[in-house]
Each structure stands twice: as structure tokens, then as C-alpha cells.
Amino acid sequence: MPKINITDVILRDAHQSLIATRMRTEDMLPICPKLDAIGYWSLECWGGATFDACVRFLKEDPWERLRKLREALPKTRLQMLLRGQNLLGYRHYSDDVVRAFVKRSAENGMDVFRIFDALNDLRNLKTAIEATKAAGKHAQGTICYTVSPVHDVPGFVRMGKELAAMGCDSIAVKDMAGLLTPFVTADLVKALKDSVDLPLHLHSHATSGLADMCHLKAIENGCDTIDTAISSMAGGTSHPPTESMVAALRGTPYDTGLDLEAIQEVGMYFYQVRKKYHQFESDYTGVDTRVQVNQVPGGMISNLANQLKEQNALDRMSAVLEEIPCVREDLGYPPLVTPTSQIVGTQAVLNVLTEKRYQTITNEVKLYLQGRYGRAPAAVNPTLQQQAIGGEELVECRPADLLKPELKRLVDEIGAVATSEEDTLTYAMFPEIGRAFLEHRAAGTLHPEPLEPPPSAAGAQAAPTEFNIAVHGETYHVKVTGAGHKGLAERHFYLDIDGIPEEVLVETLDEVVLTGGAEGAVKKAIAGKRPKPTQPGHVTTSMPGNIVDVLVKEGETVTAGQSVLVTEAMKMETEIQAPIGGIVTGIFVSKGDAVNPDEVLLEISGA
């Protein structure tokens, strides 16, 4: 039997699972020569949430990261995770954008495209697979593993056969939530190997504590390649440790042939790197056997925790985890992977926090129920579907067939701030943050979010400062949760004021900025504080987020139930409706503003 191959996910899924995708390119490049010498089948280093995190938080050009990694890893295949027709965003893109994105990714150094669809609707993989083959690269068709009344081994085997017929070079089983159990893995892998003459890869998260055993049973039944993570970034919501699997297989017919000592050197490097990102460690990234019941992937759990924390409702986590399977059933049992994990998770949070199921329905749930994401695995709840979309026509075809070519429009929209096709594609993935990134890059004002020093570091800021402040007869509870680097002309401060997160920019006059600067920052934040709702016509939001669009103008007459604002939370958009009919007499937000519950965003005076 040939040796077992290893794909190491240390440069993508490991840090995405454990430290919120925050690892910077500067911490990847120094170890690349040693990674390149190991002899991995591939290194997963791009795609998934890395593109988003680079632009949104790290202020790095993701394309530049890919080029640097390509140069630093000349002997090793580079691999990315691609969401089919969704690419790296959260909507379907037209075929010309998909083809352009794959082509440019290949030309910038990508070798292996692991292509999946959140609904396992293989129509949504077609264009990306064709584009990958046209670029002369490796197209890996992917089966998203999940458990439901409508998912079984024969169904997954049918998918495998279809992927082979579509021209895929290999097949991956993507167990994003860690739902596989050892003996089911054996049955699934054997059935796929007996039916499809393609190399088979297994990607299984260690969330439930079973992934190591699943890997072994997969190997025994013909699996060719397994995904692992360097031990210092392994386990829990990440993956089985590379070193452990290499040691387990050493001296057997399945020997990987990899140098265990060399891999351990890499592990020690990332042990030190991980400390740098301690502020992004979550209480929800360890082993959690509840995943076998609620099926929530680890990355999704940490996102939910952050959302609930912002709402001061972290104690509602258990209720949200209980609600998620109910929402999933209503939506026809989609696998929980981006973007369906966000779609289901955000709706579950809304259902719990508003204490009335589906009182507020996100735009993405509406689009999903209309068929804009593809074919649901099972029938959806007809009552919910009627509530969400009314009499709108259902989409029965491949959703992208309804999309006109949009690359030229995107080029015109972004204009001269995009200096390459890669820049245009960055804008296509994330229009708001993409444009802001490109504009700041052009102005030379890109600043990554600050990293907190370890608590024991000499001279580190005491964490976090908390106090009450009285201004104009009002008392506010303030917590300084972070601060940018000293010595800059302008310095960011991160505050929590009565439970509301605020970010302010302070002009630094001297080094005593935590007292004088923070006090001025507090006054600035309080001065712009929105009134609290007291009247029926006060429009509020159900959860913290950002304003995507203001749909009305002051003086405009609106009807009850009319959409007046669009907000975004957890990367999902929600339309906020007018609670009463009347005239818009006050608008307290604008596009891009951060908003929270218990704030008046818009005021309507009854007719």
C-alpha cells in the first residue's frame, strides 16, 4: 500500500479555528523554509476566512500574502478552500467573476483548489471546477459531511460519482463540525473508494474528540491523504496533531515517511507564535462533545460567543445551541459550514434574543428560502417560507444562471483605487471593507488592529482599566479594553461604555494618554450617544451590528412594516421595519455606523 499523505492546515484552518484567523503573514514567512522541507502533500494556506481577516482586521493584501507564500514555499503545493459559486464571500457571484478569481489565484501561486458548496448543491461547483481545470490546476471536489434524516452514505457516494464525472482530480470529505465517528468513517471511506477511482482526502475537525480515530479508520479503508495541524495549533476545534499522526503511522504499511523531529521543530515555533495572539483565544475552542447533538462547528461557536458577549447575553449560549437544530430543520437540514452556518446561527441568536421565533428574519434567510443559495437538502418549513418571502417566485435553476456578468461593472464601481484585477476581486468579495482597504492603502493609512501584550510583559498596560465617569449629571460605566501603540500621532482606544463597544481615535499630545486621552475619548463617545427608546415610533435593532444602508429620508412618510434600515451582524444582513406608520422625524445613524440595542436609530412620529 502506498504511504499516507499529509496536508497540514497550520497556515489556514488551524489558526482560523483557534485564534479567529488572526495569524499575520510576518509570523508565517520565517518558518516557511522548514515547512517546505517536510514533504507534505500540500499546505493549506489561503481561502476560507483568511481573505476576509486580512482585509478586515490585519490590513494585509491577501493577494500579496499568497505571492509571498508561493515564493517562500517553492517545493510544496499550496492549497486553498473555495466556496464554489460563493468564492470567498457570502453571496453567489456571476460566472465571469468566478472564472477571473480562480484564474488570478492560480497565476498568483495557488495549486490545489478544494471546492465545496454549503448545501452540497453540485451545480454551484461547476464553474469553479471548470475554471480550475482550465488553469491547469488540481480541482478537489468536496463533500460536506453532516448528519440528518436526509443524509446517508449512499447519498454521499452519489455525490462522489458526480464529482468524478465533473472532472475533479480528487475528492475530499469535509467534516467541518467533527461529526464523523470512527465506524461511520470506515463505512463512508470504503463505499467511496469502491465506487470512485480518485484519490480521497479526509478533513475532520477534532471538536468531538474523535477525529484521530476517524483518521485511522479512514486510512485502514483506503483514504489517501489526511488533514492535520501542527500540535501547538491542534486539537479541539482545530485538527488532529500532525506529529501524533506521523508517530502513529511510523513503521507501519501506512508510514507517511515524514521526519517527526523536523515537524516538532515547526511545532515549537508555532507554540511561541500562538502566545502573540492570546487575546483571540476563546473558551469555546476545546473539545466539546455537544457538537454530536447541536452540530455546531467550533468556529461558529466562537462567533456566537462573541456576538452574545457584545449583547451582554453570554448566559443565553445554551439556549442558542438548542435553537440552532430547530432553525436547521426549518431550513431543510443544510450542513453547517460557511455561509449556512452564519445564516442558521445568526437567525438562532435573533430567535433567542427577541424571545419570539422569526420576529426578525435576516435577508440571507429570506434569500435561502427563495432558493438563491441553491437547492436545500430537504423540504423547508412552508409556513416560515411564506412568512419570509410571501408570493415571490422560487428559484428552481442554478442560482448563478440568474446573474448577469458583473466584472466590468465592478471595475467601473471601484475605479482608479483598484490598480489591478486582484484589487477589483478584493472589492467584489467585500465591497465596503474592500473599498476602505484599497483607499487606506493608497493613502498609506493602513493600521492593523493592535495586539495586546502578554499580561506578564514588562511595561504592559494593566488590563483592563474600569471606572465610572459622571458627565452632565449622567453616570457611565467605562472599561478600557485596548489601546493602540504609543508614539503615534493618532492612537486608537477601544472602550466599553455601558456595555456598548466604542472605538475612538485620539490625537496623542504626550505619553500620559491612558488618563487624559482616554478621558477625552470617553467624552467624545458619550457626546455622540444615541437616545434610549421610549416611544412606539423609536426604531431599534435586535443585536449589535453595523448600518449597511438607510432606506428612508427625514420627512418621508412610511407605513408600518416598511423596511427603513439594513443592518449587518455576524456578516449577515437584516432589514429593520418601521414599527408604526407615520413621518420620519429623526435619523440618528448613517451608513457604516456601529449600532447596539437600546439605541434609537430612527424616529417615526405617528400619523
VEXVO-277086 format. One line per field, with one value per residue (C-alpha): x, y, z; residue in one letter; residue number from 1. Coordinates in steps of 0.25 Angstrom, whole numbers, padded with zeros to 4 digits. Each point is the difference from the previous one (the first is absolute). Layout:
N
east <- (X,...)
north <- (Y,...)
up <- (Z,...)
resn <- (A,...)
resi <- (NUM,...)
***
This chain:
607
east <- (0000,0005,0004,-0010,0001,-0002,-0006,0004,-0010,0009,-0001,-0015,-0010,0008,0001,-0014,-0005,0008,0004,-0011,0009,0009,0013,0008,0009,0012,-0001,-0002,0012,0012,-0004,-0003,0013,-0002,-0014,0004,0011,-0010,-0006,-0015,-0010,-0004,-0001,-0014,0003,-0011,-0015,-0010,0000,0014,-0003,-0011,0009,0012,-0009,-0009,0010,0014,0000,0009,-0002,-0005,0006,0013,0000,-0002,0011,0010,-0004,0002,0014,0003,-0005,0005,0000,-0014,-0014,-0008,-0015,-0012,-0014,-0010,-0015,-0004,-0009,0001,0016,0004,-0012,-0014,-0008,0000,0009,-0002,0007,0010,0004,0002,0009,0008,0002,0005,0009,0007,0001,0007,0009,0004,0005,-0012,0001,-0012,-0014,-0009,-0013,-0013,-0014,-0007,-0013,0008,-0008,0011,-0006,0007,0014,-0001,0006,0011,0004,0001,0008,0010,0002,0001,0011,0008,-0002,-0005,-0015,-0004,-0015,-0006,-0011,-0005,-0003,-0011,-0011,-0015,-0012,0003,0015,0006,0012,-0007,-0003,0015,0004,-0009,0007,0013,-0003,-0006,0013,0008,-0009,0002,0015,0006,0014,-0003,-0011,0000,-0010,-0001,-0005,0000,-0007,0007,-0013,0007,0001,0011,-0009,-0009,0013,0005,-0013,0000,0014,-0001,-0013,0006,0013,-0008,-0008,0009,0014,0006,0009,-0008,0004,-0006,-0002,-0005,0000,0003,-0012,-0006,0013,-0002,0008,0013,-0008,-0008,0013,0006,-0013,0000,0015,-0004,-0011,0008,0001,0012,0002,-0004,0000,0007,0006,0013,-0002,0001,-0012,-0007,-0012,-0013,-0007,0013,0005,0008,0015,0009,0011,-0010,-0005,0014,0005,-0013,0003,0015,0005,-0013,-0004,-0007,0013,0000,0015,0001,0011,-0007,0011,0000,-0015,0002,0009,-0011,-0009,0008,0001,-0015,-0001,0007,-0008,-0013,0003,0000,-0014,-0005,-0011,-0007,-0001,-0014,-0006,-0008,0012,0002,-0006,-0015,-0008,-0013,0004,-0006,-0013,-0001,0010,0006,0014,0010,0003,-0015,-0001,0011,-0007,-0013,0007,0006,-0014,-0007,0011,-0002,-0015,0004,-0008,0011,-0009,-0009,0010,-0007,-0013,0006,0007,-0014,-0006,0010,-0005,-0014,0003,0008,-0012,-0008,0010,0000,0012,0012,0014,0005,0012,0002,-0009,-0011,0006,-0001,-0014,-0005,0008,-0004,-0015,0001,0006,-0011,-0010,0005,0003,-0013,-0007,-0010,0005,0001,-0005,0012,0005,0014,0001,0008,-0011,-0009,0009,0003,-0015,-0002,0011,0010,0011,-0004,-0008,-0003,0003,-0014,-0014,0000,-0010,-0012,-0005,0013,0002,-0013,0003,0014,-0002,-0016,-0003,0013,0004,0009,0013,0001,0012,0015,-0001,0012,-0007,-0009,0013,0005,0015,0005,0015,-0001,-0010,0009,0012,-0008,-0005,0013,0007,0015,0002,0001,0013,-0001,-0010,0003,-0004,-0014,-0002,0003,-0011,-0009,0001,-0002,-0005,0000,0013,0006,-0001,0004,0012,0004,-0002,0008,0011,0001,0001,0010,-0009,-0002,0002,-0003,-0008,0009,0005,0000,0013,0000,-0004,0013,0008,0009,-0007,-0013,-0013,-0008,-0012,-0011,-0002,-0014,-0007,-0012,-0001,-0010,-0003,-0012,-0007,0001,0009,0006,0008,0012,0010,0013,0001,0012,0009,0009,0015,0006,0008,-0009,-0006,-0014,-0003,-0012,-0008,-0010,-0010,-0012,-0011,-0012,0002,0002,0013,0006,0013,0005,0012,0008,0011,0011,0006,0009,0003,-0010,-0011,-0008,-0005,-0001,-0002,-0010,-0008,-0001,-0004,-0011,-0006,0001,-0007,-0011,-0002,-0005,-0008,-0014,-0012,-0007,-0013,-0013,-0010,-0007,0006,0014,0007,0011,0008,-0001,0015,0013,0005,0003,-0009,0000,-0010,-0010,-0012,-0008,0002,-0005,-0014,-0003,-0014,0002,-0010,0000,0009,0008,0015,0007,0014,0009,0010,0011,0004,0009,0001,-0015,-0009,-0014,-0010,-0006,-0015,-0008,-0008,-0010,-0005,0003,0010,0015,0004,0014,0011,0012,0009,0007,0006,0011,-0004,0002,-0014,-0005,-0013,-0007,0004,-0010,0005,-0011,-0013,-0014,-0011,-0013,-0010)
north <- (0000,0014,0009,0010,0014,0012,0013,0010,0011,0008,0012,0001,-0009,-0002,0015,0002,-0010,0004,0015,0006,0000,0011,-0006,0010,-0003,0005,-0012,-0010,0004,-0003,-0014,-0003,-0006,-0011,-0002,-0001,-0011,-0009,-0007,0003,-0003,0014,0012,0006,0015,0008,0001,-0002,0012,0004,0010,0007,0000,0006,0012,0002,-0001,-0002,0010,-0009,-0002,-0015,-0001,0005,-0011,-0010,0005,0000,-0014,-0005,0006,-0006,-0014,-0004,-0015,-0001,0000,0012,-0003,0009,-0002,0005,0002,-0004,0011,0008,0000,0007,0009,-0003,0001,-0006,0007,0000,-0011,0011,0004,-0015,-0003,0013,-0003,-0014,0004,0011,-0009,-0010,0010,0006,-0014,-0009,-0015,-0007,0005,-0007,0004,-0002,0005,0002,-0007,-0011,0005,-0004,0009,0011,-0007,-0001,0013,0000,-0014,0004,0012,-0008,-0010,0011,0006,-0014,-0001,-0011,0000,-0007,-0002,0000,-0007,0008,-0011,0002,-0008,0001,-0008,0002,-0002,-0014,-0008,-0003,0014,0005,-0011,0005,0014,-0007,-0006,0014,0007,-0010,0002,0015,-0002,0001,-0005,-0004,-0001,0006,-0004,0013,-0003,0015,-0002,-0013,-0009,-0012,-0012,-0011,-0011,0009,0006,-0014,-0003,0013,-0001,-0014,0003,0012,-0008,-0011,0009,0011,-0002,0013,0004,0002,0011,0001,0013,-0002,0010,-0005,0007,-0013,-0007,-0011,0005,-0007,-0013,0004,0002,-0014,-0007,0008,-0004,-0014,0001,0006,0015,0006,0014,0005,0014,0003,0013,0002,-0004,0013,0004,-0013,-0006,0005,0008,-0002,-0013,-0013,0003,-0002,-0006,-0009,-0006,-0001,-0007,-0010,-0004,-0001,-0014,-0005,-0002,0014,0007,0015,0000,0014,0004,0000,0008,0011,0001,0002,0012,0006,-0003,0008,0012,0001,-0003,0014,0007,-0004,0008,0012,-0001,-0004,0011,-0008,-0013,-0005,-0008,-0007,-0007,-0012,-0014,0002,-0013,0008,0001,-0014,0006,0014,-0002,0014,0001,0006,0013,0002,-0002,0011,0010,-0003,0003,0013,0004,-0003,0006,0013,-0001,-0003,-0013,-0010,-0008,-0003,-0008,-0013,0005,0004,-0014,-0006,0009,-0003,-0014,0005,0011,-0010,-0009,0012,0002,-0014,-0005,0008,-0005,0011,0006,0014,0006,-0008,-0001,0015,0000,-0010,0005,0015,-0004,-0009,0012,0009,-0010,-0001,0014,0006,-0012,-0001,-0010,0006,0014,0005,-0008,0003,0004,-0013,-0009,0006,-0002,-0014,-0003,0005,-0009,0011,-0009,-0013,-0012,-0003,-0014,-0002,0007,0013,0004,0005,0010,0006,0001,0007,0010,0003,0002,0000,-0002,0002,-0010,-0011,-0003,-0014,0002,0001,0014,0005,-0001,0012,0008,0009,0002,0010,0001,0012,0007,-0003,0006,0013,0001,-0001,0009,0004,-0004,-0014,-0001,-0015,-0011,-0005,0013,-0001,-0014,0004,0011,-0011,-0009,0011,0013,0009,-0005,-0002,0014,0005,-0009,0005,0015,-0001,-0008,0011,0011,-0008,-0001,-0015,-0004,-0014,-0002,0001,-0013,0000,-0002,-0013,0004,-0003,0008,0011,0014,-0007,0008,-0005,-0007,0005,0014,0001,0012,0009,0014,0010,0010,0011,-0008,-0013,-0012,-0009,-0013,-0001,-0011,0003,-0013,0003,0011,0002,0001,0012,0010,0002,0014,-0006,-0012,-0009,-0003,-0012,0003,-0007,0011,-0006,-0013,0007,-0002,0013,0003,0014,0007,0009,0010,-0003,0012,-0007,-0014,0001,-0003,-0011,0010,0013,-0006,-0011,0011,0008,-0012,-0004,0015,-0002,-0013,0005,0013,-0009,-0010,-0002,0001,-0012,-0005,0005,0002,-0010,0007,-0002,-0009,-0009,-0013,-0013,-0002,0007,0002,0011,0008,-0005,0010,0010,-0002,0013,0015,0009,0006,-0013,-0007,-0015,-0011,-0010,-0012,0008,-0002,0012,-0005,-0011,-0005,-0010,-0009,-0013,0003,-0002,0012,0003,0010,0008,0003,0012,-0004,0011,0008,0015,0010,-0002,0011,-0004,-0008,-0003,-0009,0000,-0011,-0007,0004,-0010,-0002,-0007,-0004,0010,0012,0008,-0002,0007,0008,-0001,0009,-0007,0005)
up <- (0000,-0003,0011,0006,-0004,0009,-0002,0011,0003,0009,-0009,-0002,0008,0013,0003,-0006,0010,0012,0000,-0009,-0013,0005,-0003,-0008,-0012,0008,0009,-0011,-0009,0010,0001,-0015,-0003,0010,-0004,-0014,0003,0008,-0013,0002,-0011,0002,0009,0002,0001,-0007,-0002,0011,0009,-0002,-0012,0009,0012,-0008,-0005,0012,0012,-0005,-0011,-0008,-0015,-0001,-0014,0005,0011,-0011,-0008,0012,0004,-0014,0000,0013,-0002,-0014,0002,0006,-0006,0005,0003,0002,0004,-0010,0003,-0014,-0006,0013,-0002,0013,0002,0005,-0012,-0014,-0011,-0014,-0009,-0005,0014,0004,-0012,0002,0015,-0003,-0011,0008,0012,-0009,-0006,0014,0004,0004,-0003,0006,0000,0011,-0005,0008,0001,0013,-0005,-0007,-0013,-0010,-0010,0008,-0002,-0015,-0005,0011,-0004,-0015,0003,0009,-0011,-0011,0009,0000,0015,0009,0002,0013,0001,0014,0007,0013,0010,0009,0007,-0002,-0004,-0014,0000,-0001,-0006,-0013,-0002,0002,-0010,-0010,0002,-0002,-0013,-0005,0004,-0008,-0012,0001,-0002,0015,0002,0014,0011,0014,0011,0008,0014,0005,0013,0004,-0001,-0006,0009,-0003,-0005,-0009,-0005,-0004,-0007,-0007,-0005,-0004,-0008,-0007,-0004,-0005,-0009,-0004,-0006,0005,0012,0013,0010,0014,0007,0014,0012,0014,0007,0005,0003,-0010,-0012,0003,0000,-0013,-0007,0004,-0005,-0013,-0002,0002,-0010,-0011,0003,-0007,0007,0013,0005,0013,0008,0007,0014,0006,-0008,0000,0008,0004,-0011,-0009,-0005,0005,0002,-0011,0009,0006,-0013,-0006,0013,0000,-0014,0000,-0002,-0006,-0014,0001,0004,-0005,-0002,0007,0010,0013,0007,-0011,0001,0015,-0002,-0008,0011,0010,-0009,0000,0015,0001,-0011,0006,0013,-0008,-0003,0014,-0001,-0010,0007,0003,0011,-0011,-0008,0009,-0001,0000,-0001,-0001,-0015,-0002,0004,-0005,-0012,0002,-0005,0009,-0008,0000,0016,0002,-0009,0007,0013,-0004,-0005,0013,0008,-0008,0004,0015,-0003,0001,0010,-0012,-0007,0004,-0005,-0013,-0001,0002,-0010,-0011,-0004,0000,-0010,-0008,-0001,-0005,-0011,-0005,0008,-0007,0004,0010,-0008,-0005,-0004,0005,0014,0001,-0006,0010,0012,-0002,-0001,0012,0008,-0005,0004,0014,0003,-0005,0007,-0012,-0010,-0014,0005,-0008,-0012,-0006,-0015,-0002,0006,-0010,-0012,0005,0001,-0014,-0006,-0002,0006,-0007,0003,0015,0003,0005,0000,0008,0010,-0010,0011,0002,-0015,-0002,0012,-0006,-0015,-0002,-0014,-0006,-0011,0005,-0007,-0006,-0009,0003,0008,-0008,-0013,0004,0002,-0012,-0002,0011,-0001,-0009,0009,0012,-0008,-0002,0014,0007,-0010,0001,0014,-0005,-0007,-0005,-0002,0013,0007,-0008,0005,0014,-0001,-0006,0012,0010,-0006,0013,0007,-0014,-0004,0013,0000,-0014,0003,0013,-0007,-0011,0011,0008,0013,0001,0015,0005,0012,0013,0006,0015,0008,0008,0014,0006,-0010,0006,-0001,-0005,0002,0012,-0006,-0001,0007,0005,0006,0001,-0005,0003,-0012,0000,0012,-0007,0005,-0010,0002,-0008,-0003,-0008,-0007,-0009,-0005,-0013,0001,0007,-0008,-0012,-0003,0001,0009,0000,0013,0002,0011,0005,0005,0007,-0008,-0013,-0007,-0006,-0008,0001,-0007,0010,-0004,0009,0007,0010,0005,0011,-0010,0008,0010,-0008,-0013,0005,0007,-0012,-0008,0010,-0001,-0016,0001,0010,-0008,-0012,0008,-0006,0009,0006,-0006,0008,-0011,-0010,-0012,0005,-0009,0006,-0003,0006,0001,-0002,-0014,-0011,-0008,-0015,-0006,0004,-0008,0003,0002,0010,-0003,-0008,0003,0003,0003,0012,-0005,-0010,-0001,0005,0004,-0004,0011,-0001,0012,-0001,-0015,-0002,-0004,0006,-0004,0011,-0002,0005,0013,-0004,-0011,-0001,-0003,0002,0009,0004,-0005,0010,-0009,-0013,-0009,0007,0015,0011,0007,0012,0006,0009,-0009,-0009,-0014,-0007,0006,-0006,0004,-0001,-0011)
resn <- (M,P,K,I,N,I,T,D,V,I,L,R,D,A,H,Q,S,L,I,A,T,R,M,R,T,E,D,M,L,P,I,C,P,K,L,D,A,I,G,Y,W,S,L,E,C,W,G,G,A,T,F,D,A,C,V,R,F,L,K,E,D,P,W,E,R,L,R,K,L,R,E,A,L,P,K,T,R,L,Q,M,L,L,R,G,Q,N,L,L,G,Y,R,H,Y,S,D,D,V,V,R,A,F,V,K,R,S,A,E,N,G,M,D,V,F,R,I,F,D,A,L,N,D,L,R,N,L,K,T,A,I,E,A,T,K,A,A,G,K,H,A,Q,G,T,I,C,Y,T,V,S,P,V,H,D,V,P,G,F,V,R,M,G,K,E,L,A,A,M,G,C,D,S,I,A,V,K,D,M,A,G,L,L,T,P,F,V,T,A,D,L,V,K,A,L,K,D,S,V,D,L,P,L,H,L,H,S,H,A,T,S,G,L,A,D,M,C,H,L,K,A,I,E,N,G,C,D,T,I,D,T,A,I,S,S,M,A,G,G,T,S,H,P,P,T,E,S,M,V,A,A,L,R,G,T,P,Y,D,T,G,L,D,L,E,A,I,Q,E,V,G,M,Y,F,Y,Q,V,R,K,K,Y,H,Q,F,E,S,D,Y,T,G,V,D,T,R,V,Q,V,N,Q,V,P,G,G,M,I,S,N,L,A,N,Q,L,K,E,Q,N,A,L,D,R,M,S,A,V,L,E,E,I,P,C,V,R,E,D,L,G,Y,P,P,L,V,T,P,T,S,Q,I,V,G,T,Q,A,V,L,N,V,L,T,E,K,R,Y,Q,T,I,T,N,E,V,K,L,Y,L,Q,G,R,Y,G,R,A,P,A,A,V,N,P,T,L,Q,Q,Q,A,I,G,G,E,E,L,V,E,C,R,P,A,D,L,L,K,P,E,L,K,R,L,V,D,E,I,G,A,V,A,T,S,E,E,D,T,L,T,Y,A,M,F,P,E,I,G,R,A,F,L,E,H,R,A,A,G,T,L,H,P,E,P,L,E,P,P,P,S,A,A,G,A,Q,A,A,P,T,E,F,N,I,A,V,H,G,E,T,Y,H,V,K,V,T,G,A,G,H,K,G,L,A,E,R,H,F,Y,L,D,I,D,G,I,P,E,E,V,L,V,E,T,L,D,E,V,V,L,T,G,G,A,E,G,A,V,K,K,A,I,A,G,K,R,P,K,P,T,Q,P,G,H,V,T,T,S,M,P,G,N,I,V,D,V,L,V,K,E,G,E,T,V,T,A,G,Q,S,V,L,V,T,E,A,M,K,M,E,T,E,I,Q,A,P,I,G,G,I,V,T,G,I,F,V,S,K,G,D,A,V,N,P,D,E,V,L,L,E,I,S,G,A)
resi <- (1,2,3,4,5,6,7,8,9,10,11,12,13,14,15,16,17,18,19,20,21,22,23,24,25,26,27,28,29,30,31,32,33,34,35,36,37,38,39,40,41,42,43,44,45,46,47,48,49,50,51,52,53,54,55,56,57,58,59,60,61,62,63,64,65,66,67,68,69,70,71,72,73,74,75,76,77,78,79,80,81,82,83,84,85,86,87,88,89,90,91,92,93,94,95,96,97,98,99,100,101,102,103,104,105,106,107,108,109,110,111,112,113,114,115,116,117,118,119,120,121,122,123,124,125,126,127,128,129,130,131,132,133,134,135,136,137,138,139,140,141,142,143,144,145,146,147,148,149,150,151,152,153,154,155,156,157,158,159,160,161,162,163,164,165,166,167,168,169,170,171,172,173,174,175,176,177,178,179,180,181,182,183,184,185,186,187,188,189,190,191,192,193,194,195,196,197,198,199,200,201,202,203,204,205,206,207,208,209,210,211,212,213,214,215,216,217,218,219,220,221,222,223,224,225,226,227,228,229,230,231,232,233,234,235,236,237,238,239,240,241,242,243,244,245,246,247,248,249,250,251,252,253,254,255,256,257,258,259,260,261,262,263,264,265,266,267,268,269,270,271,272,273,274,275,276,277,278,279,280,281,282,283,284,285,286,287,288,289,290,291,292,293,294,295,296,297,298,299,300,301,302,303,304,305,306,307,308,309,310,311,312,313,314,315,316,317,318,319,320,321,322,323,324,325,326,327,328,329,330,331,332,333,334,335,336,337,338,339,340,341,342,343,344,345,346,347,348,349,350,351,352,353,354,355,356,357,358,359,360,361,362,363,364,365,366,367,368,369,370,371,372,373,374,375,376,377,378,379,380,381,382,383,384,385,386,387,388,389,390,391,392,393,394,395,396,397,398,399,400,401,402,403,404,405,406,407,408,409,410,411,412,413,414,415,416,417,418,419,420,421,422,423,424,425,426,427,428,429,430,431,432,433,434,435,436,437,438,439,440,441,442,443,444,445,446,447,448,449,450,451,452,453,454,455,456,457,458,459,460,461,462,463,464,465,466,467,468,469,470,471,472,473,474,475,476,477,478,479,480,481,482,483,484,485,486,487,488,489,490,491,492,493,494,495,496,497,498,499,500,501,502,503,504,505,506,507,508,509,510,511,512,513,514,515,516,517,518,519,520,521,522,523,524,525,526,527,528,529,530,531,532,533,534,535,536,537,538,539,540,541,542,543,544,545,546,547,548,549,550,551,552,553,554,555,556,557,558,559,560,561,562,563,564,565,566,567,568,569,570,571,572,573,574,575,576,577,578,579,580,581,582,583,584,585,586,587,588,589,590,591,592,593,594,595,596,597,598,599,600,601,602,603,604,605,606,607)
***
